[in-house]
Amino acid sequence: AHGRVGDTGQRAAVARDQAQPGRRGHNIRANALCPGPVQTPLWPSFVGRNPDVISPADLEKAFLNRVPMGRMIQPEEIARAALFLCSDEAPVITGVVMPVDGGYLVS
């Protein structure tokens, strides 16, 4: 199964149906990562999409003001979270929605 951004219902269904080895499942874990503002080459075009409404610098500042850690998330940090969930270190973690956002969702 593959995931889509924001498709937590699909994640929950796969987690329920596929987690059980043998009976009907295949010992598959299904989780969702919810990244915050990630520093990628696309970020400048995202913050610059409505310059008549808000300047790119002001929009970026507004995002970062809501991130308690006060910085952009790096792509490698998202990758490390995904690798953890896929690793043998997380054998019983399934059905979770994991924010990787520097605290954005709790601010």
C-alpha positions in Angstrom: 0.0 0.0 0.0 1.1 3.5 -0.6 0.2 6.7 1.4 -1.0 10.1 0.4 -0.6 13.3 2.3 -3.4 13.7 4.8 -4.9 10.2 4.1 -4.9 9.1 7.8 -8.1 7.0 7.2 -6.3 4.9 4.7 -3.4 4.5 7.1 -5.7 3.3 9.9 -7.5 0.8 7.6 -4.2 -0.7 6.4 -2.8 -0.8 10.0 -5.9 -2.7 11.2 -6.2 -5.1 8.3 -2.6 -5.9 7.5 -0.9 -5.9 10.9 -1.9 -9.4 11.9 0.5 -12.1 10.6 -1.3 -15.2 9.3 -5.1 -14.7 9.6 -5.6 -12.1 7.0 -2.7 -9.7 7.3 0.9 -9.7 6.2 2.6 -8.1 9.2 2.6 -4.8 7.4 3.0 -1.6 9.5 1.2 1.6 8.3 2.1 5.0 9.7 1.9 8.6 8.5 4.5 11.3 8.7 3.3 14.9 9.0 6.2 17.2 8.2 6.2 20.9 9.2 8.0 23.6 7.1 10.8 21.7 5.3 13.8 23.5 3.8 13.7 22.2 0.2 14.3 23.9 -3.2 10.4 24.3 -3.4 10.2 26.3 -0.2 10.9 29.7 -1.9 8.2 29.2 -4.5 5.7 28.2 -1.7 6.3 31.3 0.4 6.4 33.5 -2.7 3.2 32.3 -4.3 1.0 35.3 -3.2 3.4 38.3 -2.9 0.5 40.7 -3.3 -1.1 39.4 -0.1 2.0 38.8 2.0 5.7 39.1 1.3 7.7 35.9 1.2 9.9 37.0 4.1 6.8 37.8 6.2 5.2 34.4 5.4 8.3 32.5 6.3 8.6 34.5 9.5 5.0 33.7 10.3 5.6 29.9 9.8 8.8 30.0 11.9 7.0 31.9 14.7 4.7 28.9 15.1 7.6 26.4 15.2 8.7 26.2 18.9 12.1 24.9 17.8 12.4 28.1 15.7 13.9 26.7 12.6 13.1 24.9 9.3 13.0 21.1 9.3 15.7 19.6 7.1 14.8 16.8 4.6 17.2 14.5 6.3 15.2 14.8 9.5 12.0 13.6 7.7 14.0 10.8 6.2 15.4 9.7 9.6 11.8 9.6 11.0 10.7 7.4 8.1 13.7 5.1 8.5 13.0 4.8 12.2 9.4 3.7 11.5 10.6 1.2 8.9 13.4 -0.2 11.1 13.6 -3.1 13.6 13.6 -0.4 16.3 9.9 0.1 15.7 8.5 -3.4 15.3 5.2 -2.7 17.0 4.5 0.9 15.9 1.6 0.9 13.5 -1.3 3.1 12.9 0.3 6.3 14.2 0.4 9.8 12.7 3.8 11.2 13.6 4.4 14.9 13.4 7.9 15.8 12.3 7.4 19.5 12.6 9.6 21.0 15.3 6.4 21.4 17.5 4.4 23.3 14.8 1.2 21.3 15.6 1.3 22.0 19.4 2.0 25.7 19.1 
